Amino acid sequence: MFCGKKTALSFCFGVFLLVSGSSDAAFQFTNRKLGAPLEIDYRISLLDIGIGVAQAQGDLGSGQYRLTVRARATGMAGWLTGTSAEAFSMGAQVGTRVVPTSHGLDFTGQKNAFLLRMGLVGGTVSQVKIDPPLIPRDDRVPVEESHRRNVVDPIGATIFLQGQRGGSPDPAVCNRTLPVFDGVGRFDIALTYKETKPLKILGFNGPVLVCSVRYIPVSGHRMNRPAVEFMRENKDIEIWLGLVPGTRALVPLRIYVKTMIGGLEIEATRFGAVAGDPLPAAQPPADAPKQP
């Protein structure tokens, strides 16, 4: 993988991943319209060298969400690894959090391939399908049943909801901890508000929230891996969040992660969104006189 380690990939919040549907009804994915289409292009670089591209597509309307992310290695990285990935998440918007119902991932490289499907009910993991199956390891931290409850998947974790629709991005969005379950294990992402700054890219010109990020491994990881300890102590991670017009949702427009081999950066190069879920127009009383 581009990051070199699964732990670092998790910190990319699934931006390397790409959507695919599943024929299994338990992990159903639908393309039905929700009312607030979204499409973002990203450039992925490591040590300031372009190594990949990604595209996020989704719909954030009607109190629900659907998000797909597409990514592939490019240039020398693409030639050496042949890496591409596919993932999706869908579910509901409840208050200031998303509650996923389905998550899927397909990863393909020159030397291996990996498929994951996960179903959730009320924020609790109900089914997980992994192919090939996970190899048992003595140093892997056991996943407890409580680690599967009240969680969000890595793709759903890229959608941040604020209390009000539209307006300015609310710094309170940054001050939260996301309990993430990726089908293999549980980790928490602790965010802290850092600052608000302007950002201008194709299709977007406005304020973004800059959040500091910390990684907290909980279970499913291998405790003896140096990468896990590196990411646990890593204080050089941040995410920039921009508000999708006409919605309560903020999405990543930049992610920076210091990895064991250098700085990994994912930057939006194009932002396309259609304001959706408009508030209904006020209706006059039934007995009000008609305007001439």
CORLIN-V680034 format. One record per residue. N is the residue number from 1. RES is the residue in one letter. PSI is psi in degrees with one decimal (* if undefined). BURIAL is 1 if it has 9 or more other ideal C-beta (glycine too) atoms within 8 Angstrom, else 0. Layout:
# CORLIN-V680034
<<N & RES & PSI & BURIAL> <N & RES & PSI & BURIAL>>
This chain:
# CORLIN-V680034
<<1 & M & 161.6 & 1> <2 & F & -43.5 & 1> <3 & C & -19.4 & 1> <4 & G & -26.3 & 1> <5 & K & 142.7 & 1> <6 & K & -36.2 & 0> <7 & T & -45.1 & 1> <8 & A & -37.4 & 1> <9 & L & -39.2 & 1> <10 & S & -35.8 & 1> <11 & F & -17.9 & 1> <12 & C & 0.0 & 1> <13 & F & 32.9 & 1> <14 & G & 12.2 & 1> <15 & V & -19.4 & 1> <16 & F & -11.1 & 1> <17 & L & 160.2 & 1> <18 & L & 142.7 & 1> <19 & V & 146.0 & 1> <20 & S & 151.0 & 1> <21 & G & 169.7 & 0> <22 & S & 140.6 & 1> <23 & S & -10.3 & 0> <24 & D & 121.6 & 0> <25 & A & -26.4 & 0> <26 & A & -19.3 & 0> <27 & F & 45.5 & 1> <28 & Q & 138.9 & 0> <29 & F & 133.9 & 1> <30 & T & 149.1 & 0> <31 & N & 16.3 & 0> <32 & R & 148.1 & 0> <33 & K & 135.9 & 0> <34 & L & -18.8 & 1> <35 & G & -5.8 & 0> <36 & A & 75.6 & 1> <37 & P & 147.9 & 1> <38 & L & 139.3 & 1> <39 & E & 125.0 & 1> <40 & I & 132.8 & 1> <41 & D & 142.1 & 1> <42 & Y & 150.0 & 1> <43 & R & 133.9 & 1> <44 & I & 128.0 & 1> <45 & S & 151.2 & 1> <46 & L & 124.2 & 1> <47 & L & 38.1 & 0> <48 & D & 15.7 & 0> <49 & I & 125.9 & 0> <50 & G & 127.4 & 0> <51 & I & -7.8 & 1> <52 & G & 170.8 & 1> <53 & V & 157.2 & 1> <54 & A & 157.3 & 1> <55 & Q & 129.6 & 1> <56 & A & 130.9 & 1> <57 & Q & 140.7 & 1> <58 & G & -169.7 & 1> <59 & D & 130.6 & 1> <60 & L & 26.2 & 1> <61 & G & 174.2 & 1> <62 & S & 31.0 & 0> <63 & G & 13.5 & 0> <64 & Q & 177.1 & 1> <65 & Y & 153.1 & 1> <66 & R & 126.5 & 1> <67 & L & 133.6 & 1> <68 & T & 146.2 & 1> <69 & V & 133.2 & 1> <70 & R & 132.8 & 1> <71 & A & 150.8 & 1> <72 & R & 151.2 & 1> <73 & A & 146.9 & 1> <74 & T & 169.7 & 1> <75 & G & -142.1 & 0> <76 & M & -38.0 & 0> <77 & A & -40.7 & 1> <78 & G & -40.3 & 1> <79 & W & -38.1 & 0> <80 & L & -35.5 & 0> <81 & T & -27.5 & 1> <82 & G & 31.3 & 1> <83 & T & 133.2 & 1> <84 & S & 161.1 & 1> <85 & A & 154.7 & 1> <86 & E & 133.3 & 1> <87 & A & 160.4 & 1> <88 & F & 160.2 & 1> <89 & S & 142.3 & 1> <90 & M & 155.0 & 1> <91 & G & -150.1 & 1> <92 & A & 155.6 & 1> <93 & Q & 114.8 & 1> <94 & V & 110.6 & 0> <95 & G & -125.0 & 0> <96 & T & 26.3 & 0> <97 & R & 157.7 & 0> <98 & V & 145.3 & 1> <99 & V & 99.4 & 1> <100 & P & 152.2 & 1> <101 & T & -25.0 & 1> <102 & S & 144.0 & 1> <103 & H & 139.9 & 1> <104 & G & 153.5 & 1> <105 & L & 132.8 & 1> <106 & D & 123.0 & 1> <107 & F & 136.1 & 1> <108 & T & 129.6 & 0> <109 & G & 178.3 & 1> <110 & Q & -30.5 & 0> <111 & K & -13.8 & 0> <112 & N & 167.0 & 0> <113 & A & 154.5 & 0> <114 & F & 135.3 & 1> <115 & L & 137.0 & 1> <116 & L & 135.8 & 1> <117 & R & 135.9 & 1> <118 & M & 130.8 & 1> <119 & G & 144.1 & 1> <120 & L & 149.2 & 1> <121 & V & 117.6 & 0> <122 & G & 31.5 & 0> <123 & G & 3.5 & 1> <124 & T & 132.6 & 1> <125 & V & 125.5 & 1> <126 & S & -32.2 & 0> <127 & Q & 143.4 & 1> <128 & V & 131.3 & 1> <129 & K & 122.8 & 1> <130 & I & 130.8 & 1> <131 & D & 119.4 & 0> <132 & P & 158.2 & 0> <133 & P & 152.1 & 0> <134 & L & 134.9 & 0> <135 & I & 126.0 & 0> <136 & P & 136.0 & 0> <137 & R & 137.4 & 0> <138 & D & -27.9 & 0> <139 & D & 7.8 & 0> <140 & R & 128.8 & 1> <141 & V & 125.1 & 1> <142 & P & 143.2 & 0> <143 & V & 119.7 & 1> <144 & E & 159.0 & 0> <145 & E & -35.5 & 0> <146 & S & -22.5 & 0> <147 & H & -11.6 & 1> <148 & R & -0.4 & 1> <149 & R & 146.3 & 1> <150 & N & 50.6 & 0> <151 & V & 169.6 & 1> <152 & V & 150.2 & 1> <153 & D & 167.4 & 1> <154 & P & -29.7 & 1> <155 & I & -44.8 & 1> <156 & G & -26.8 & 1> <157 & A & -10.0 & 1> <158 & T & -2.2 & 1> <159 & I & 120.2 & 1> <160 & F & 129.5 & 1> <161 & L & 136.7 & 1> <162 & Q & 171.6 & 1> <163 & G & -40.4 & 0> <164 & Q & 154.6 & 0> <165 & R & 136.5 & 0> <166 & G & -156.4 & 0> <167 & G & -143.2 & 0> <168 & S & 152.9 & 0> <169 & P & 136.7 & 1> <170 & D & 118.7 & 1> <171 & P & -23.1 & 1> <172 & A & -21.6 & 0> <173 & V & -33.4 & 1> <174 & C & -26.6 & 1> <175 & N & 76.9 & 0> <176 & R & 163.4 & 0> <177 & T & 126.7 & 0> <178 & L & 119.0 & 1> <179 & P & 109.8 & 1> <180 & V & 131.8 & 1> <181 & F & 121.8 & 1> <182 & D & 11.7 & 1> <183 & G & -23.7 & 1> <184 & V & -41.5 & 0> <185 & G & -179.1 & 1> <186 & R & 135.5 & 1> <187 & F & 153.9 & 1> <188 & D & 143.4 & 1> <189 & I & 110.5 & 1> <190 & A & 121.0 & 0> <191 & L & 145.9 & 1> <192 & T & 134.0 & 1> <193 & Y & 133.7 & 1> <194 & K & -53.7 & 0> <195 & E & 168.1 & 0> <196 & T & 132.5 & 0> <197 & K & 160.1 & 0> <198 & P & 150.1 & 0> <199 & L & 135.1 & 1> <200 & K & 117.0 & 0> <201 & I & 175.3 & 1> <202 & L & 116.7 & 0> <203 & G & -3.7 & 0> <204 & F & 131.0 & 1> <205 & N & 97.7 & 0> <206 & G & -172.7 & 0> <207 & P & 147.9 & 1> <208 & V & 149.8 & 1> <209 & L & 133.9 & 1> <210 & V & 118.3 & 1> <211 & C & 134.8 & 1> <212 & S & 147.0 & 1> <213 & V & 138.7 & 1> <214 & R & 143.7 & 1> <215 & Y & 129.7 & 1> <216 & I & 100.5 & 1> <217 & P & 138.6 & 1> <218 & V & -53.1 & 1> <219 & S & 164.7 & 1> <220 & G & -17.6 & 1> <221 & H & 162.9 & 1> <222 & R & 115.6 & 1> <223 & M & -20.9 & 0> <224 & N & 2.8 & 0> <225 & R & 126.3 & 1> <226 & P & -33.2 & 0> <227 & A & -34.3 & 1> <228 & V & -46.1 & 1> <229 & E & -37.6 & 0> <230 & F & -47.3 & 1> <231 & M & -32.3 & 1> <232 & R & -36.6 & 1> <233 & E & -3.3 & 0> <234 & N & 119.8 & 1> <235 & K & 9.1 & 0> <236 & D & 63.7 & 0> <237 & I & 133.4 & 1> <238 & E & 158.9 & 1> <239 & I & 138.0 & 1> <240 & W & 128.7 & 1> <241 & L & 128.8 & 1> <242 & G & 146.1 & 1> <243 & L & 131.8 & 1> <244 & V & 123.3 & 1> <245 & P & 137.7 & 0> <246 & G & 8.6 & 1> <247 & T & 178.3 & 1> <248 & R & 6.7 & 1> <249 & A & 136.1 & 1> <250 & L & 143.6 & 1> <251 & V & 156.6 & 1> <252 & P & 131.3 & 1> <253 & L & -11.8 & 1> <254 & R & 137.2 & 1> <255 & I & 130.4 & 1> <256 & Y & 131.0 & 1> <257 & V & 124.1 & 1> <258 & K & 118.0 & 1> <259 & T & 178.8 & 1> <260 & M & -14.0 & 0> <261 & I & 7.0 & 0> <262 & G & -177.9 & 0> <263 & G & 126.5 & 1> <264 & L & 130.3 & 1> <265 & E & 134.7 & 1> <266 & I & 113.1 & 1> <267 & E & 133.0 & 1> <268 & A & 135.5 & 1> <269 & T & -18.4 & 0> <270 & R & 134.6 & 1> <271 & F & 119.0 & 1> <272 & G & 121.5 & 1> <273 & A & 148.0 & 1> <274 & V & 121.5 & 1> <275 & A & 128.4 & 1> <276 & G & -178.9 & 1> <277 & D & 48.2 & 1> <278 & P & 143.9 & 0> <279 & L & 138.0 & 0> <280 & P & 143.6 & 0> <281 & A & 145.2 & 0> <282 & A & 133.3 & 0> <283 & Q & 133.5 & 0> <284 & P & 154.3 & 0> <285 & P & 152.9 & 0> <286 & A & -29.6 & 0> <287 & D & 10.4 & 0> <288 & A & 142.5 & 0> <289 & P & 143.6 & 0> <290 & K & 144.3 & 0> <291 & Q & 140.6 & 0> <292 & P & * & 0>>
